[in-house]
């Protein structure tokens, strides 16, 4: 043997025919006489305990060295204990195993170093194509035990030495060691896992999506390599199997998937070169994070498209959508596409058990400095483990979340059915806890991973789940979750901000053109004639508080607008907005005057500003109404105080012009008008057939509520007094289809459908605005004819204050019981002083706090 080794050494030293040398040595020394170790040299890590540091075989066993790659020949290495490994397929222990070389391959997910100078121009070899993988052990390093023929083992060894050995899932091979594998070891492992006795491997047979790539699970029949004609060969030298061969079918499928992944058309959510696409989109500095990474947010849902759409909508409600692009990361892409270096945030939003390959891929992303948000995910970096709480799954729990300023938020949320526990060393920060019978348990944690400051925030409460997503919660559960919905968004925003995302808008949407809509030929025609006369004499413009409006007539060229000007299209095209249907509005508007002349804008500062200034200039009795899909500067009751009314898409927003003579019944009691408007909105829903039980209520003085729990709308009235006439601008906004962050009317409709098995259709903003204006005109007419008593019974039936008690003057002032409204629309209460009328103090967001007694003349 010594003579043979010396001969081989001289041959390699002076002729460099190492490929043939390796093959020859393997054939000569196989049969269990020696063990071969192919490994990559690496510097000793002094930061590890001595017993954990890498210890290469003795120098006198060194057989061959090529750069940083070496081969050692040592005493036979045994592999007897596979009890903590995971088997790859039951067929492996059922058929006849080939008398070949068993070996263990070790790999890590570290960034790959530049190619070795000894790398040749030969093709890269995929390791699993040249062997039969038997079992694996995930973690760092990743280990797999496999069998190969002598010829194929030599091919693997040569490819390793030349740095052209490939492993899936971003793994970099570090070592290959031939071992003596006990015949019964695999059978024992198979029987052990069939019995489910290995607690640490809860996923002994990993549950993977159907389209998730796996390590090839080949039959042992394929390794016998029958002698076929030389033309029946794989391109890389493998024998070609028949078309029915499982291995060849897998190879064919993987080739088809590779072609599919190369097509942007087939992967609309994640372009093939999406890093380059993101870089192209990154023309402004706002498009890059401080880390320098492109603004890509990837969402992994295990392949579920419906869940991805929900998570994307949630993220778009939380972050500045002008700064980030959200992609769907599918299982195949997670394992193959080069996304690790080009992702600002990875969101794991599946509670399916992650396969070892996916876990390793995601931990590799973290170890390279990545940021990760786990939403009910099974991923557990170092220092953490999951403890099941199956009885609590999808049950409402109380979450206590600590913000960055050390303040605490308490909210109701759904449990995922698991909690975190500490498991060994690791940088783990507790951010959120849920209550349990035996104390409090970890539900939200922050962990750091790797030397490059990878960071993950992991949640085991379903922050991603909307309150109406689970039918089993019932009305009480829905209400409880809805009341915490704004705080759920606050927690999500806090987490996303901590992970480096911008959650405030980078810019306000630009104001859009204004369109004049015809709902009544006579009244709209009167307004058009006035507009033509005004613009002819003023350079084509009219002025309102919203700005200078430049009239655009049919056939006009698009105007060259100056700063501060908005286009007013007097004759709009048939289709001008996806957010508002003029036909629906006309169908539900049944008025003689109110709301007949419509000014519509997709985006405006406020609808009140749009009409303010026009109402006194335009002809009387035209029924002006301004409607918008979004407002950028909406206001609430205390306009002077700057209370902003958030108006996202899905909110019904309008301002209506109304004139009242000062000597009329309602003109004498203007505060009543806001009550009539709020009542009209509530009744616009509850007078629809089938919608009578939708729980919309009134809260004094001007709020629209879901039950007595949450506000979903409000009213604001501004007045100008000229020539014994009140010119009133009635501003109103209420949530129709915008569920988040609070509640909307269609949420209540869906809840009715679930609880009572109904099939009520969702309502539209145009429909409810038309119905509200119609009812308001009717209520104003009834008030003018019969006074407040004609409407108060209906008002009291819908308000939330029956039998409630309030405090006067201050939060610790005397209590008083609410009785109703007085003749002027103020709140009437019974206190120590008897029956008195009260009004808000003007300093509180809640109008029922700190009430003050009205002055009497």
Long-range contacts (C-beta under 8 A, 24 or more apart in sequence): 1-29, 4-28, 5-63, 5-73, 8-63, 12-64, 18-64, 18-66, 18-158, 18-161, 19-158, 21-64, 22-64, 22-71, 22-154, 22-157, 22-158, 22-161, 23-151, 23-154, 23-158, 25-63, 25-73, 26-101, 26-150, 26-153, 26-154, 26-157, 27-150, 29-73, 30-101, 30-150, 32-76, 32-180, 33-76, 34-73, 34-74, 34-75, 34-76, 35-73, 35-74, 35-75, 35-76, 35-77, 35-177, 35-178, 35-179, 35-180, 36-71, 36-72, 36-73, 36-157, 36-176, 36-177, 36-178, 37-71, 37-72, 37-73, 37-74, 37-77, 37-175, 37-176, 37-177, 37-178, 38-69, 38-70, 38-71, 38-157, 38-160, 38-161, 38-175, 38-176, 38-177, 39-69, 39-70, 39-72, 39-174, 39-175, 39-176, 39-177, 40-68, 40-69, 40-173, 40-174, 40-175, 41-68, 41-69, 41-70, 42-68, 42-174, 64-161, 66-116, 66-118, 66-161, 66-162, 67-116, 67-117, 67-118, 68-116, 69-116, 69-118, 69-160, 69-161, 69-163, 71-157, 71-161, 76-179, 76-180, 77-177, 77-178, 77-179, 77-180, 78-179, 78-180, 78-182, 79-104, 79-145, 79-179, 79-180, 79-181, 79-182, 79-185, 80-182, 80-185, 81-185, 82-135, 82-145, 82-185, 82-186, 82-188, 82-189, 83-188, 83-189, 83-192, 83-198, 84-137, 84-198, 84-200, 84-201, 85-135, 85-136, 85-137, 85-143, 85-145, 85-189, 86-135, 86-136, 86-137, 86-138, 86-193, 86-201, 86-203, 86-204, 86-205, 86-206, 86-356, 87-134, 87-135, 87-186, 87-189, 87-190, 87-193, 87-204, 87-205, 88-133, 88-134, 88-135, 88-136, 88-215, 88-217, 89-217, 90-190, 91-217, 91-219, 91-220, 92-132, 92-134, 92-186, 92-190, 92-217, 92-220, 93-186, 93-187, 93-189, 93-190, 95-219, 95-220, 95-221, 96-220, 97-147, 97-183, 97-220, 98-132, 98-147, 98-149, 98-220, 98-223, 98-224, 100-147, 100-148, 100-149, 100-150, 100-153, 100-223, 101-147, 101-148, 101-149, 101-150, 101-153, 101-178, 102-134, 102-145, 102-146, 102-147, 102-178, 102-179, 102-180, 102-181, 103-131, 103-145, 103-146, 103-147, 103-148, 103-153, 103-176, 103-177, 103-178, 103-179, 104-143, 104-144, 104-145, 104-146, 104-175, 104-176, 104-177, 104-179, 105-143, 105-144, 105-146, 105-167, 105-173, 105-175, 105-176, 106-141, 106-142, 106-143, 106-173, 106-174, 106-175, 106-176, 106-177, 107-141, 107-142, 107-143, 107-144, 107-167, 107-171, 107-172, 107-173, 107-174, 108-140, 108-141, 108-142, 108-171, 108-172, 108-174, 109-140, 109-142, 109-169, 109-170, 109-171, 109-172, 109-360, 109-361, 109-363, 109-364, 109-367, 110-172, 110-367, 111-368, 112-172, 115-163, 116-162, 116-163, 118-161, 118-162, 118-163, 119-162, 119-163, 119-164, 120-162, 120-164, 122-162, 122-164, 123-164, 123-236, 124-159, 124-164, 124-165, 124-166, 125-155, 125-156, 125-159, 125-164, 125-165, 125-166, 125-236, 126-166, 126-167, 126-168, 127-156, 127-159, 127-165, 127-166, 127-167, 127-173, 128-167, 128-168, 128-215, 128-216, 129-216, 129-234, 129-236, 129-238, 129-251, 130-155, 130-156, 130-238, 131-156, 131-223, 132-218, 132-220, 132-222, 132-223, 133-215, 133-216, 133-217, 133-218, 134-186, 135-186, 135-189, 136-215, 136-356, 138-356, 138-359, 138-360, 139-360, 140-363, 141-174, 142-171, 142-356, 142-360, 144-215, 145-179, 145-181, 147-181, 147-223, 148-223, 149-223, 149-225, 153-178, 155-237, 168-213, 168-215, 168-335, 168-336, 168-357, 169-335, 169-357, 169-358, 169-360, 169-361, 170-335, 170-340, 170-360, 170-361, 170-364, 171-360, 202-353, 203-353, 203-355, 206-353, 206-355, 206-356, 207-352, 207-353, 207-355, 208-331, 208-355, 209-302, 209-303, 209-331, 209-352, 210-303, 211-257, 211-303, 211-330, 211-331, 211-332, 212-303, 212-331, 212-332, 212-335, 212-355, 212-358, 213-254, 213-257, 213-331, 213-332, 213-335, 213-336, 213-357, 214-355, 214-357, 215-357, 216-247, 216-250, 218-246, 218-247, 219-246, 219-247, 222-247, 257-332, 258-336, 261-332, 261-333, 261-336, 261-337, 267-330, 267-333, 269-308, 269-327, 269-328, 270-298, 270-327, 270-328, 270-329, 270-330, 270-333, 270-337, 270-339, 272-337, 274-327, 274-337, 274-339, 274-342, 275-338, 275-339, 275-341, 275-342, 278-325, 278-342, 281-325, 286-322, 286-323, 286-506, 287-323, 289-344, 289-500, 290-500, 291-344, 291-369, 291-500, 293-341, 293-342, 293-343, 293-344, 294-342, 294-343, 294-344, 295-323, 295-324, 295-325, 295-344, 296-324, 296-325, 296-327, 296-339, 296-342, 296-343, 296-344, 297-324, 297-325, 297-326, 297-327, 297-343, 297-344, 297-345, 297-347, 297-501, 298-326, 298-327, 298-328, 298-329, 298-339, 298-343, 298-345, 298-346, 298-347, 299-326, 299-327, 299-328, 299-329, 299-347, 299-349, 300-329, 300-330, 300-331, 300-334, 300-346, 300-347, 300-348, 300-349, 300-350, 300-362, 301-328, 301-349, 301-350, 302-331, 302-350, 302-352, 303-330, 303-331, 304-350, 307-349, 307-350, 308-349, 310-464, 310-466, 311-347, 311-349, 311-375, 311-464, 314-464, 314-492, 314-740, 315-347, 315-496, 317-489, 317-740, 317-741, 318-489, 318-492, 318-493, 318-496, 318-503, 319-496, 319-501, 319-502, 319-503, 320-501, 320-502, 320-503, 320-504, 320-505, 320-506, 322-505, 322-506, 322-507, 323-501, 323-502, 323-506, 324-501, 331-358, 334-358, 334-361, 334-362, 335-361, 340-364, 340-365, 340-368, 340-370, 341-368, 343-370, 344-371, 344-500, 344-501, 345-371, 345-372, 345-373, 345-496, 345-499, 345-500, 345-501, 346-370, 346-371, 346-372, 346-373, 347-372, 347-373, 347-375, 348-372, 348-373, 348-374, 348-375, 348-377, 348-379, 349-375, 349-376, 349-377, 349-464, 350-376, 350-377, 351-376, 351-377, 351-378, 351-416, 351-417, 352-378, 353-378, 354-378, 354-379, 363-449, 365-454, 366-449, 366-450, 366-454, 366-455, 366-456, 367-449, 367-450, 367-451, 367-452, 367-454, 368-450, 368-452, 368-454, 369-450, 369-452, 369-453, 369-454, 370-454, 370-455, 371-454, 371-455, 371-456, 371-499, 371-500, 372-454, 372-455, 372-456, 372-457, 372-458, 372-499, 373-456, 373-457, 373-458, 373-459, 373-495, 373-496, 373-499, 374-456, 374-457, 374-458, 374-459, 375-459, 375-462, 375-463, 375-464, 376-416, 376-418, 376-459, 376-460, 376-462, 376-464, 377-458, 379-456, 379-458, 380-420, 380-423, 380-458, 381-426, 381-447, 381-449, 381-456, 382-424, 382-425, 382-426, 382-447, 382-449, 383-422, 383-423, 383-424, 383-425, 383-426, 383-427, 383-428, 383-447, 384-420, 384-421, 384-422, 384-423, 384-426, 384-428, 384-445, 384-447, 384-458, 385-420, 385-421, 385-422, 385-423, 386-418, 386-419, 386-420, 386-421, 386-460, 387-418, 387-419, 387-420, 387-421, 387-441, 388-417, 388-418, 389-415, 389-417, 389-418, 389-419, 389-436, 389-441, 390-417, 392-417, 393-417, 394-462, 394-470, 394-472, 396-473, 396-477, 396-480, 396-481, 397-434, 397-435, 397-443, 397-461, 398-434, 398-435, 399-432, 399-433, 399-434, 399-443, 399-444, 399-461, 399-491, 400-432, 400-433, 400-434, 400-440, 401-431, 401-432, 401-444, 401-491, 401-494, 402-430, 402-431, 402-432, 403-494, 404-494, 404-498, 409-487, 409-490, 409-491, 410-487, 411-484, 411-487, 411-488, 411-491, 412-480, 412-481, 412-483, 412-484, 413-461, 413-462, 413-463, 413-481, 413-484, 413-488, 414-461, 414-462, 414-465, 414-470, 414-481, 415-443, 415-460, 415-461, 415-462, 416-459, 416-460, 416-461, 416-462, 418-460, 419-443, 419-460, 420-445, 420-458, 420-460, 431-457, 431-495, 432-459, 432-461, 432-491, 434-461, 444-491, 444-495, 446-498, 455-499, 457-495, 457-498, 457-499, 459-495, 463-488, 463-491, 463-492, 463-495, 466-739, 466-740, 467-747, 468-739, 468-747, 468-750, 468-751, 468-754, 471-754, 474-755, 475-751, 475-755, 478-751, 479-707, 479-709, 482-706, 482-709, 482-710, 482-742, 482-743, 482-747, 483-709, 483-710, 485-740, 485-741, 485-742, 485-743, 486-741, 486-742, 488-741, 489-740, 489-741, 508-632, 509-603, 509-630, 509-632, 510-603, 511-547, 511-566, 511-601, 511-603, 511-604, 511-605, 511-632, 512-601, 512-602, 512-603, 512-604, 513-552, 513-566, 513-567, 513-568, 513-569, 513-601, 514-549, 514-566, 514-567, 514-568, 514-569, 514-599, 514-600, 514-601, 514-604, 514-610, 515-568, 515-569, 515-572, 515-576, 515-577, 515-599, 515-600, 515-601, 516-568, 516-569, 516-570, 516-571, 516-572, 516-597, 516-598, 516-599, 517-572, 517-582, 517-585, 517-598, 517-599, 517-600, 519-582, 519-585, 519-586, 519-589, 519-595, 519-596, 519-597, 519-598, 520-596, 520-597, 520-623, 523-593, 523-596, 523-597, 523-621, 523-622, 523-623, 524-596, 524-597, 524-622, 526-619, 526-622, 527-597, 527-618, 527-619, 527-622, 527-624, 528-570, 530-618, 530-619, 531-568, 531-570, 532-570, 534-617, 541-565, 542-568, 542-614, 542-617, 543-613, 544-609, 544-610, 544-611, 544-612, 544-613, 544-614, 545-608, 545-609, 545-610, 545-612, 545-613, 546-604, 546-605, 546-606, 546-609, 546-610, 546-612, 546-613, 547-605, 568-599, 577-602, 577-629, 579-629, 579-649, 579-765, 580-627, 580-629, 580-765, 580-766, 581-764, 581-766, 582-766, 584-764, 584-766, 584-767, 584-770, 585-627, 585-766, 585-767, 585-769, 585-770, 586-770, 587-767, 587-770, 588-766, 588-767, 588-768, 588-770, 588-771, 588-774, 589-770, 589-773, 589-774, 590-770, 590-774, 591-623, 591-773, 591-774, 591-777, 592-777, 593-621, 593-623, 593-777, 594-623, 594-625, 594-656, 594-658, 594-773, 594-774, 594-776, 594-777, 595-623, 595-625, 595-656, 595-769, 595-770, 595-773, 595-774, 596-622, 596-623, 596-625, 597-622, 597-623, 597-624, 597-625, 598-625, 598-626, 598-627, 599-624, 599-625, 599-626, 599-627, 600-626, 600-627, 600-628, 601-626, 601-627, 601-628, 601-629, 602-628, 602-629, 602-630, 603-628, 603-629, 603-630, 603-631, 603-632, 604-628, 604-630, 604-631, 604-632, 605-631, 605-632, 605-633, 606-631, 606-632, 606-633, 606-634, 606-635, 606-655, 606-731, 607-631, 607-653, 607-654, 607-655, 607-731, 608-635, 608-655, 608-716, 608-718, 608-729, 608-731, 609-633, 610-655, 611-655, 611-657, 611-729, 612-718, 612-729, 615-657, 615-720, 615-727, 615-729, 616-720, 616-722, 616-727, 620-659, 621-659, 623-657, 624-656, 624-657, 625-654, 625-655, 625-656, 625-657, 625-773, 626-654, 626-655, 627-653, 627-654, 627-769, 628-653, 628-654, 629-653, 629-765, 631-733, 634-733, 635-716, 635-731, 636-714, 636-716, 637-701, 637-702, 637-714, 637-716, 637-847, 638-842, 639-716, 639-718, 643-845, 645-714, 645-733, 647-733, 648-738, 649-738, 650-735, 650-736, 650-737, 650-738, 650-739, 650-744, 650-765, 651-733, 651-734, 651-735, 651-736, 651-738, 651-765, 652-713, 652-732, 652-733, 652-734, 652-735, 652-736, 652-765, 652-768, 652-769, 652-772, 653-732, 653-733, 654-731, 654-732, 654-733, 654-769, 654-773, 655-729, 655-730, 655-731, 655-732, 656-729, 656-730, 656-732, 656-773, 656-776, 657-727, 657-728, 657-729, 657-730, 658-728, 658-730, 658-780, 659-725, 659-726, 659-727, 659-728, 660-725, 660-726, 660-728, 661-724, 661-725, 661-726, 662-721, 662-724, 662-725, 662-726, 663-724, 664-784, 665-783, 665-784, 665-785, 665-787, 666-780, 666-783, 666-784, 667-726, 669-788, 669-823, 669-824, 669-825, 670-717, 670-719, 670-726, 670-728, 671-701, 671-824, 671-825, 671-826, 672-783, 672-788, 672-821, 672-824, 672-825, 673-717, 673-728, 673-730, 673-780, 674-701, 674-702, 674-715, 674-716, 674-717, 674-825, 675-700, 675-701, 675-702, 675-795, 675-821, 675-825, 676-776, 676-779, 676-780, 676-783, 676-791, 677-702, 677-715, 677-717, 677-730, 677-732, 677-772, 677-776, 678-702, 678-703, 678-704, 678-713, 678-714, 678-715, 679-775, 679-779, 679-791, 679-794, 679-795, 679-798, 680-772, 680-773, 680-775, 680-776, 680-779, 681-713, 681-715, 681-732, 681-734, 681-768, 681-772, 682-798, 683-775, 683-794, 683-798, 684-768, 684-771, 684-772, 684-774, 684-775, 685-745, 685-763, 685-768, 686-798, 687-771, 687-775, 688-763, 688-771, 690-758, 690-760, 691-749, 691-752, 691-760, 691-763, 693-752, 693-756, 694-745, 694-748, 694-749, 694-752, 695-748, 696-745, 696-748, 696-798, 697-798, 697-799, 697-800, 698-795, 698-798, 698-799, 698-800, 699-799, 699-800, 699-801, 699-847, 699-848, 700-799, 700-801, 700-821, 700-827, 700-847, 700-848, 701-825, 701-827, 701-839, 701-840, 701-847, 702-847, 703-847, 704-734, 705-800, 706-743, 706-747, 706-748, 707-800, 708-800, 710-742, 710-743, 711-742, 712-742, 712-743, 712-744, 712-745, 730-776, 732-772, 734-768, 736-763, 736-764, 736-765, 736-768, 737-762, 737-763, 737-764, 737-765, 788-821, 788-823, 788-825, 792-820, 792-821, 795-821, 796-820, 801-827, 806-838, 806-848, 806-849, 806-851, 807-849, 807-850, 807-851, 808-838, 808-851, 808-852, 808-853, 809-850, 809-851, 809-852, 810-850, 811-849, 811-850, 813-850, 816-851, 826-854, 827-851
